[in-house]
Amino acid sequence: MTTLQEAFEKSHEAAENIKKDLYLDGFAINASGEISKHKHAAGGFNSIDEAGIHLIEMGFKRVSDKKYQHDENKEAATITKGAKGSFKIKIKKEKELDIFNMLKQSDMQNFDYFNTLSEGAQKEFEPWVFQRWLASRKLQFIDQFTNPVMKVVPKSIAWRLFCAIGLEKTVQYKFDAPPKKTKKESNLIVELIAKHYNVSKKVARTYTPLLTNDQIIEMAYYEDYDDSEIAEIKKVL
């Protein structure tokens, strides 16, 4: 059950976020709750210092001339040049997920680590993306154990699968970008993937960019495709 204090804090946070969003859109709320255009709405700020002052008023701390940090809201603000010599403020929410620590924890087979993450970090965790990091060193395991089920299991189960293939030691990874889709992508490839993983064609299409050309060709041999079909697949890869 939410306590009165928690409810107050949530409503206060929501109100502050609304005020901030309105301000960045060119509006301000006075003490009476009235909304009006503020003086910087049309042309932005006249100088970097002027923009910085307003960021400080919004609770940000100065990192450099153009960069500010809001530790409580986990946001980063940048002052950029606008039109006619003016300056604008861009605010971005900082990511809560530390991908490199996640890689370390999976290799050390910390099965319960996902449940210790904040709600924001759990939302940011994307198994397909994480898998592309692991693929730089564990491609065979990815192909055999995680690829076939990644679309049907929840994130918490996907994390446990990643831990199951952990190396029990920390190593360096690099992001293994999937091959770009080709405009010539044929139904033959989609059908092959669907058959190999026993999934629908719709799901098979989502697998395509995550497989290398060599994997697809090897898959065709495994499924006893004849030479003419394999030659057709090679043409469109």
GULO-549921 format. One line per field, with one value per atom (N, C-alpha, C): residue in one letter; atom name; x, y negated, z negated. Coordinates in steps of 0.1 Angstrom, whole numbers, plus 5000, padded with zeros to 4 digits. Atoms other than C-alpha are relative to their C-alpha. Layout:
% GULO-549921
r: c(A_...)
a: c(CA_...)
c1: c(X_...)
c2: c(Y_...)
c3: c(Z_...)
This chain:
% GULO-549921
r: c(M_M_M_T_T_T_T_T_T_L_L_L_Q_Q_Q_E_E_E_A_A_A_F_F_F_E_E_E_K_K_K_S_S_S_H_H_H_E_E_E_A_A_A_A_A_A_E_E_E_N_N_N_I_I_I_K_K_K_K_K_K_D_D_D_L_L_L_Y_Y_Y_L_L_L_D_D_D_G_G_G_F_F_F_A_A_A_I_I_I_N_N_N_A_A_A_S_S_S_G_G_G_E_E_E_I_I_I_S_S_S_K_K_K_H_H_H_K_K_K_H_H_H_A_A_A_A_A_A_G_G_G_G_G_G_F_F_F_N_N_N_S_S_S_I_I_I_D_D_D_E_E_E_A_A_A_G_G_G_I_I_I_H_H_H_L_L_L_I_I_I_E_E_E_M_M_M_G_G_G_F_F_F_K_K_K_R_R_R_V_V_V_S_S_S_D_D_D_K_K_K_K_K_K_Y_Y_Y_Q_Q_Q_H_H_H_D_D_D_E_E_E_N_N_N_K_K_K_E_E_E_A_A_A_A_A_A_T_T_T_I_I_I_T_T_T_K_K_K_G_G_G_A_A_A_K_K_K_G_G_G_S_S_S_F_F_F_K_K_K_I_I_I_K_K_K_I_I_I_K_K_K_K_K_K_E_E_E_K_K_K_E_E_E_L_L_L_D_D_D_I_I_I_F_F_F_N_N_N_M_M_M_L_L_L_K_K_K_Q_Q_Q_S_S_S_D_D_D_M_M_M_Q_Q_Q_N_N_N_F_F_F_D_D_D_Y_Y_Y_F_F_F_N_N_N_T_T_T_L_L_L_S_S_S_E_E_E_G_G_G_A_A_A_Q_Q_Q_K_K_K_E_E_E_F_F_F_E_E_E_P_P_P_W_W_W_V_V_V_F_F_F_Q_Q_Q_R_R_R_W_W_W_L_L_L_A_A_A_S_S_S_R_R_R_K_K_K_L_L_L_Q_Q_Q_F_F_F_I_I_I_D_D_D_Q_Q_Q_F_F_F_T_T_T_N_N_N_P_P_P_V_V_V_M_M_M_K_K_K_V_V_V_V_V_V_P_P_P_K_K_K_S_S_S_I_I_I_A_A_A_W_W_W_R_R_R_L_L_L_F_F_F_C_C_C_A_A_A_I_I_I_G_G_G_L_L_L_E_E_E_K_K_K_T_T_T_V_V_V_Q_Q_Q_Y_Y_Y_K_K_K_F_F_F_D_D_D_A_A_A_P_P_P_P_P_P_K_K_K_K_K_K_T_T_T_K_K_K_K_K_K_E_E_E_S_S_S_N_N_N_L_L_L_I_I_I_V_V_V_E_E_E_L_L_L_I_I_I_A_A_A_K_K_K_H_H_H_Y_Y_Y_N_N_N_V_V_V_S_S_S_K_K_K_K_K_K_V_V_V_A_A_A_R_R_R_T_T_T_Y_Y_Y_T_T_T_P_P_P_L_L_L_L_L_L_T_T_T_N_N_N_D_D_D_Q_Q_Q_I_I_I_I_I_I_E_E_E_M_M_M_A_A_A_Y_Y_Y_Y_Y_Y_E_E_E_D_D_D_Y_Y_Y_D_D_D_D_D_D_S_S_S_E_E_E_I_I_I_A_A_A_E_E_E_I_I_I_K_K_K_K_K_K_V_V_V_L_L_L)
a: c(N_CA_C_N_CA_C_N_CA_C_N_CA_C_N_CA_C_N_CA_C_N_CA_C_N_CA_C_N_CA_C_N_CA_C_N_CA_C_N_CA_C_N_CA_C_N_CA_C_N_CA_C_N_CA_C_N_CA_C_N_CA_C_N_CA_C_N_CA_C_N_CA_C_N_CA_C_N_CA_C_N_CA_C_N_CA_C_N_CA_C_N_CA_C_N_CA_C_N_CA_C_N_CA_C_N_CA_C_N_CA_C_N_CA_C_N_CA_C_N_CA_C_N_CA_C_N_CA_C_N_CA_C_N_CA_C_N_CA_C_N_CA_C_N_CA_C_N_CA_C_N_CA_C_N_CA_C_N_CA_C_N_CA_C_N_CA_C_N_CA_C_N_CA_C_N_CA_C_N_CA_C_N_CA_C_N_CA_C_N_CA_C_N_CA_C_N_CA_C_N_CA_C_N_CA_C_N_CA_C_N_CA_C_N_CA_C_N_CA_C_N_CA_C_N_CA_C_N_CA_C_N_CA_C_N_CA_C_N_CA_C_N_CA_C_N_CA_C_N_CA_C_N_CA_C_N_CA_C_N_CA_C_N_CA_C_N_CA_C_N_CA_C_N_CA_C_N_CA_C_N_CA_C_N_CA_C_N_CA_C_N_CA_C_N_CA_C_N_CA_C_N_CA_C_N_CA_C_N_CA_C_N_CA_C_N_CA_C_N_CA_C_N_CA_C_N_CA_C_N_CA_C_N_CA_C_N_CA_C_N_CA_C_N_CA_C_N_CA_C_N_CA_C_N_CA_C_N_CA_C_N_CA_C_N_CA_C_N_CA_C_N_CA_C_N_CA_C_N_CA_C_N_CA_C_N_CA_C_N_CA_C_N_CA_C_N_CA_C_N_CA_C_N_CA_C_N_CA_C_N_CA_C_N_CA_C_N_CA_C_N_CA_C_N_CA_C_N_CA_C_N_CA_C_N_CA_C_N_CA_C_N_CA_C_N_CA_C_N_CA_C_N_CA_C_N_CA_C_N_CA_C_N_CA_C_N_CA_C_N_CA_C_N_CA_C_N_CA_C_N_CA_C_N_CA_C_N_CA_C_N_CA_C_N_CA_C_N_CA_C_N_CA_C_N_CA_C_N_CA_C_N_CA_C_N_CA_C_N_CA_C_N_CA_C_N_CA_C_N_CA_C_N_CA_C_N_CA_C_N_CA_C_N_CA_C_N_CA_C_N_CA_C_N_CA_C_N_CA_C_N_CA_C_N_CA_C_N_CA_C_N_CA_C_N_CA_C_N_CA_C_N_CA_C_N_CA_C_N_CA_C_N_CA_C_N_CA_C_N_CA_C_N_CA_C_N_CA_C_N_CA_C_N_CA_C_N_CA_C_N_CA_C_N_CA_C_N_CA_C_N_CA_C_N_CA_C_N_CA_C_N_CA_C_N_CA_C_N_CA_C_N_CA_C_N_CA_C_N_CA_C_N_CA_C_N_CA_C_N_CA_C_N_CA_C_N_CA_C_N_CA_C_N_CA_C_N_CA_C_N_CA_C_N_CA_C_N_CA_C_N_CA_C_N_CA_C_N_CA_C_N_CA_C_N_CA_C_N_CA_C_N_CA_C_N_CA_C_N_CA_C_N_CA_C_N_CA_C_N_CA_C_N_CA_C_N_CA_C_N_CA_C_N_CA_C_N_CA_C_N_CA_C_N_CA_C_N_CA_C_N_CA_C_N_CA_C_N_CA_C_N_CA_C_N_CA_C_N_CA_C_N_CA_C_N_CA_C_N_CA_C_N_CA_C_N_CA_C_N_CA_C_N_CA_C_N_CA_C_N_CA_C_N_CA_C_N_CA_C)
c1: c(5008_5000_5009_4992_5013_4997_5002_5019_4997_5003_5008_5012_4987_5044_5004_4996_5051_4991_5010_5019_5004_4996_5030_5013_4988_5065_4998_5003_5051_4993_5008_5026_5009_4991_5054_5009_4991_5077_4993_5007_5050_4997_5002_5042_5013_4987_5079_5003_4997_5082_4991_5010_5051_5006_4995_5066_5012_4988_5099_4997_5004_5083_4994_5006_5062_5010_4990_5092_5008_4992_5112_4992_5008_5082_4996_5002_5081_4990_5011_5056_5005_4997_5058_4988_5011_5035_5003_4998_5032_4995_5004_5024_4985_5014_4987_4995_5003_4989_4996_5003_4984_5012_4989_5003_5001_4998_5018_5014_4987_5046_5011_4989_5080_5008_4993_5104_5009_4990_5127_4993_5007_5100_5003_4999_5105_5015_4986_5143_5010_4990_5158_5007_4993_5184_5010_4991_5207_5014_4987_5238_5001_4998_5253_4997_5001_5254_4985_5014_5217_4993_5006_5207_5005_4995_5230_4993_5007_5213_4986_5013_5179_5001_4999_5192_5003_4997_5206_4987_5013_5171_4991_5008_5157_5006_4994_5180_5012_4988_5209_5013_4987_5245_5009_4991_5272_5011_4989_5296_5011_4991_5311_4992_5007_5301_4987_5012_5275_4993_5006_5268_4997_5006_5247_4994_5004_5237_4989_5010_5206_5001_4998_5216_4987_5012_5182_4991_5009_5163_5008_4991_5193_4998_5001_5192_5012_4989_5218_4995_5005_5213_5012_4990_5233_4994_5004_5232_5006_4996_5233_4996_5003_5232_4986_5012_5198_5000_5001_5185_5005_4996_5199_5008_4990_5227_4994_5005_5204_5005_4996_5209_4988_5011_5187_5005_4997_5186_4994_5004_5184_5002_4999_5176_4998_5002_5181_5001_5000_5173_5012_4989_5204_4996_5004_5204_5004_4998_5202_5008_4994_5216_5014_4986_5253_5003_4999_5258_5013_4988_5294_5000_5002_5285_4991_5009_5257_5008_4992_5282_5008_4992_5304_4992_5009_5275_4995_5005_5263_5012_4989_5298_5003_4998_5301_4988_5012_5267_4992_5008_5249_4986_5013_5215_4989_5010_5196_5003_4996_5213_4989_5011_5184_4990_5010_5160_5004_4995_5182_5001_4999_5181_4988_5011_5159_4990_5011_5126_5004_4995_5142_5010_4989_5172_4994_5006_5150_4993_5006_5130_5010_4990_5162_5007_4993_5175_4993_5006_5169_5008_4993_5178_5006_4994_5183_5013_4988_5208_5011_4990_5226_5006_4995_5228_5011_4990_5247_5014_4987_5274_5006_4996_5276_5005_4997_5278_5015_4986_5313_5009_4992_5326_4992_5007_5298_4990_5009_5282_4994_5005_5278_4989_5010_5260_4988_5011_5238_4991_5007_5228_4992_5006_5220_4990_5008_5205_4991_5008_5192_4992_5007_5182_4986_5013_5154_4989_5010_5136_4999_4999_5145_4987_5013_5111_4989_5011_5090_5002_4998_5106_5001_4999_5104_5014_4986_5135_5007_4994_5141_5005_4996_5143_5011_4990_5164_5014_4988_5189_5006_4995_5191_5007_4993_5199_5013_4987_5227_5010_4991_5241_5004_4997_5239_5011_4989_5263_5012_4989_5286_5013_4987_5323_5007_4995_5328_5013_4988_5355_4996_5003_5354_5009_4993_5364_4995_5005_5361_4992_5009_5333_5000_5002_5326_4986_5013_5292_5001_5000_5286_4988_5011_5264_4994_5006_5239_5002_4999_5243_4987_5012_5221_4991_5010_5189_5003_4999_5191_4986_5013_5163_4996_5003_5166_4996_5003_5158_4988_5010_5138_4992_5008_5110_5008_4992_5135_5008_4993_5156_4991_5010_5126_4995_5006_5112_5011_4990_5146_5002_4998_5149_4988_5012_5113_5000_4999_5119_5010_4989_5152_4996_5003_5139_4985_5014_5103_4992_5007_5088_4992_5008_5063_5009_4993_5075_5002_4999_5067_5011_4989_5090_5014_4988_5116_5006_4995_5119_5007_4993_5129_5014_4987_5157_5010_4992_5171_5012_4989_5192_5010_4992_5206_5009_4993_5221_5011_4990_5254_4997_5001_5256_5004_4995_5277_4990_5010_5251_4988_5012_5223_5004_4996_5243_5002_4998_5253_4986_5014_5216_4994_5005_5207_5005_4994_5231_4994_5006_5218_4986_5013_5183_4999_4999_5194_4994_5004_5187_5009_4992_5199_5009_4990_5227_4994_5006_5204_4993_5006_5185_5011_4989_5218_5006_4995_5230_4991_5010_5198_5002_4999_5203_5013_4988_5239_4999_5002_5228_4994_5007_5206_5007_4993_5230_5010)
c2: c(5012_5000_4987_5013_4965_4992_5009_4943_4986_5014_4907_4992_5006_4896_5004_4995_4917_4994_5007_4903_4986_5014_4868_4998_5001_4874_5002_4997_4889_4988_5012_4860_4988_5011_4835_5002_4997_4852_4998_5002_4853_4985_5014_4816_4993_5006_4807_5003_4996_4827_4992_5008_4809_4986_5014_4775_5000_5000_4785_5001_4998_4798_4987_5012_4767_4989_5010_4745_5001_4997_4762_4998_5002_4758_4985_5015_4720_4995_5005_4718_5000_5001_4710_5000_5000_4716_4991_5009_4688_5006_4995_4692_5003_4998_4690_5012_4989_4719_4996_5005_4697_5003_4997_4707_4989_5011_4681_5003_4999_4678_4993_5007_4670_4993_5009_4645_5006_4993_4671_5009_4990_4690_4999_5001_4675_5001_5000_4669_5007_4993_4691_4991_5008_4677_4992_5009_4648_5004_4996_4664_5014_4987_4697_4998_5002_4682_4999_5002_4672_5014_4986_4708_5008_4993_4721_4997_5005_4700_5007_4994_4714_5015_4986_4750_5002_5000_4743_4998_5002_4730_5012_4988_4763_5012_4990_4782_5007_4994_4790_4995_5005_4788_4999_5003_4774_5010_4991_4799_4993_5009_4776_4989_5011_4745_5004_4996_4764_5012_4987_4795_4999_5001_4798_5014_4987_4828_4998_5000_4835_5014_4987_4863_5007_4994_4868_5006_4995_4871_5008_4992_4888_4995_5007_4863_4992_5008_4846_4989_5011_4812_4994_5006_4797_4987_5013_4761_4999_5000_4758_4987_5012_4730_5002_5000_4721_4990_5009_4697_4986_5014_4661_4998_5002_4665_5003_4996_4678_5013_4987_4708_5008_4991_4738_5010_4990_4764_5014_4986_4802_5008_4992_4825_5015_4986_4863_5008_4991_4890_5009_4991_4909_5014_4986_4946_5006_4994_4966_5013_4987_4998_4999_5000_5004_5013_4988_5028_5008_4993_5036_5008_4993_5046_5012_4988_5068_5011_4990_5086_5007_4994_5092_5009_4992_5104_5013_4988_5128_5010_4991_5143_5006_4995_5147_5008_4992_5165_4996_5005_5142_5000_4997_5156_4990_5008_5133_4985_5014_5101_4991_5008_5090_4995_5004_5089_4989_5011_5065_4986_5012_5039_4991_5009_5008_5003_4998_5008_4994_5007_4983_5008_4991_5006_5012_4988_5036_4997_5004_5017_4998_5002_5007_5012_4988_5042_5006_4994_5056_5012_4987_5093_5001_4999_5090_4992_5008_5062_5006_4994_5079_5012_4988_5110_4997_5004_5091_4997_5002_5082_5014_4986_5119_5007_4993_5130_4999_5002_5116_5011_4989_5145_5013_4988_5170_5003_4999_5172_5014_4986_5210_5002_4998_5209_4992_5009_5180_5007_4993_5199_5012_4988_5231_4998_5000_5220_4988_5012_5184_4995_5005_5175_5006_4994_5200_4996_5002_5189_4985_5014_5152_4992_5007_5140_5004_4994_5161_5000_4999_5159_4985_5013_5129_4996_5005_5108_5007_4994_5124_5014_4986_5159_4999_5002_5146_4997_5003_5132_5013_4988_5166_5009_4993_5182_4995_5006_5157_5004_4996_5166_5015_4986_5203_5003_4998_5199_4991_5009_5176_5008_4994_5182_5002_4999_5180_4993_5009_5154_4988_5012_5118_4999_5002_5111_4987_5012_5081_5004_4998_5079_4988_5011_5058_5003_4998_5052_5006_4992_5077_4995_5005_5057_5010_4991_5078_4995_5004_5078_4992_5009_5052_5009_4993_5065_4996_5003_5067_4998_5002_5054_5013_4988_5087_5012_4989_5108_5008_4992_5137_5008_4991_5159_5013_4987_5188_4999_5002_5174_5000_5000_5167_5014_4986_5202_5009_4992_5217_4997_5004_5198_5005_4995_5207_5015_4985_5244_5004_4996_5245_4998_5003_5228_5004_4996_5241_4988_5012_5206_4996_5005_5187_4991_5008_5167_4986_5013_5135_4999_5000_5144_5002_4998_5157_4988_5012_5123_4991_5008_5108_5006_4993_5134_4996_5002_5125_4991_5009_5095_5004_4996_5113_5012_4989_5141_4996_5004_5139_5008_4993_5150_5015_4987_5180_5009_4992_5191_5005_4997_5190_5011_4990_5210_5013_4987_5236_5006_4995_5238_5007_4994_5245_5014_4987_5274_5010_4992_5287_5005_4997_5287_5007_4992_5307_4992_5007_5279_5004_4995_5288_4988_5010_5269_4988_5011_5248_4990_5009_5235_4993_5006_5228_4989_5010_5209_4988_5011_5188_4992_5007_5180_4992_5007_5170_4987_5011_5146_4988_5010_5126_4996_5004_5125_4989)
c3: c(5000_5000_5000_4999_5009_4988_5011_4979_5004_4997_4977_5005_4996_4979_5014_4987_5010_5011_4990_5027_5002_4999_5019_5008_4992_5033_5015_4986_5065_5007_4994_5070_5002_4999_5063_5012_4989_5088_5013_4988_5114_5004_4998_5109_5005_4996_5112_5015_4986_5145_5010_4992_5159_5002_5000_5150_5009_4992_5166_5015_4986_5198_5006_4995_5201_5002_4998_5196_5013_4988_5223_5013_4989_5246_5002_4999_5240_4990_5009_5211_4985_5014_5174_4991_5009_5144_4988_5011_5118_4987_5013_5081_4999_5000_5089_5009_4991_5113_5014_4986_5144_5009_4990_5175_5011_4990_5198_5007_4993_5224_4992_5007_5208_5011_4991_5223_5010_4992_5238_5010_4992_5257_5015_4986_5291_5005_4995_5294_4992_5008_5268_4990_5009_5244_5007_4993_5252_4998_5002_5238_4994_5007_5225_4985_5014_5190_4996_5003_5191_5000_4999_5202_4987_5011_5174_4987_5012_5147_4999_5001_5157_4997_5003_5156_4985_5014_5121_4992_5007_5111_5001_4998_5124_4992_5008_5100_5006_4994_5124_4994_5005_5114_5013_4988_5138_5000_4997_5153_5008_4992_5179_5006_4995_5198_5007_4993_5219_4995_5005_5199_4985_5014_5167_4996_5004_5146_4989_5010_5125_4993_5006_5101_4995_5005_5085_5011_4989_5118_5010_4991_5135_5015_4987_5164_5003_4995_5185_5009_4991_5201_5007_4991_5230_5005_4994_5241_5014_4986_5279_5007_4992_5305_5007_4994_5317_5012_4989_5344_4996_5002_5348_4987_5011_5322_4986_5013_5295_4995_5005_5273_4994_5004_5265_4990_5010_5238_5005_4997_5246_4987_5012_5217_5004_4998_5219_4988_5012_5194_5001_5000_5185_4999_5001_5189_4986_5013_5157_5002_4998_5173_5003_4997_5172_5008_4992_5201_4997_5003_5192_4987_5012_5157_5002_4997_5171_5006_4993_5193_4989_5011_5162_4991_5008_5141_5006_4992_5168_5000_5000_5171_4987_5013_5134_4995_5002_5136_4987_5011_5112_5004_4995_5119_4995_5007_5095_5002_4999_5106_5007_4993_5130_4990_5009_5101_4990_5009_5082_5007_4993_5110_4997_5001_5108_5011_4990_5127_5013_4988_5151_5008_4993_5158_5006_4994_5163_5013_4988_5189_5011_4990_5207_5005_4996_5208_5011_4987_5243_5003_4998_5246_5014_4987_5284_5001_5000_5280_4992_5009_5251_5007_4993_5272_5011_4990_5299_4994_5007_5273_4997_5004_5262_5013_4987_5299_5004_4996_5302_4995_5006_5280_4999_5003_5277_5011_4989_5312_5000_4999_5311_4989_5011_5277_5003_4996_5289_5010_4989_5320_4995_5005_5301_4989_5012_5268_4998_5003_5268_5012_4989_5303_5002_4998_5306_4991_5010_5275_4996_5005_5272_5001_4997_5286_4991_5007_5263_4985_5015_5228_4995_5006_5204_4998_5001_5198_4988_5011_5164_5003_4996_5180_5010_4990_5209_4992_5008_5183_4994_5006_5166_5011_4989_5200_5003_4997_5206_4989_5011_5172_5001_4998_5180_5009_4990_5209_4996_5005_5187_5000_4999_5190_4986_5014_5152_4998_5001_5158_5008_4993_5170_5012_4987_5206_5006_4992_5230_5012_4989_5255_5009_4991_5285_5006_4994_5301_5013_4987_5329_5008_4993_5352_5010_4991_5372_5014_4986_5410_5004_4996_5427_5009_4992_5443_5015_4986_5481_5006_4994_5503_5008_4992_5522_4991_5009_5491_5005_4994_5504_4990_5008_5490_4997_5002_5494_4986_5013_5465_4988_5011_5443_4997_5002_5449_4994_5006_5441_4985_5014_5408_4992_5007_5399_4998_5001_5406_4990_5009_5387_4985_5014_5355_4997_5002_5359_4995_5003_5358_5012_4989_5379_5009_4991_5409_4995_5006_5391_4990_5010_5362_5007_4992_5387_5006_4994_5403_4989_5011_5369_4997_5002_5367_5011_4989_5401_4998_5001_5392_4989_5011_5362_5003_4995_5382_5010_4990_5402_5012_4987_5438_4999_5002_5428_4993_5008_5403_5008_4992_5428_5010_4990_5454_4993_5007_5428_4996_5003_5418_5012_4988_5454_5002_4998_5456_4989_5011_5422_5004_4996_5436_5013_4988_5467_5012_4988_5492_5011_4989_5527_5005_4996_5545_5006_4993_5566_4990_5010_5535_4992_5008_5516_5009_4991_5547_5000_5000_5547_4987_5013_5510_5000_4999_5516_5008_4991_5543_4993_5007_5519_4987_5013_5489_5002)
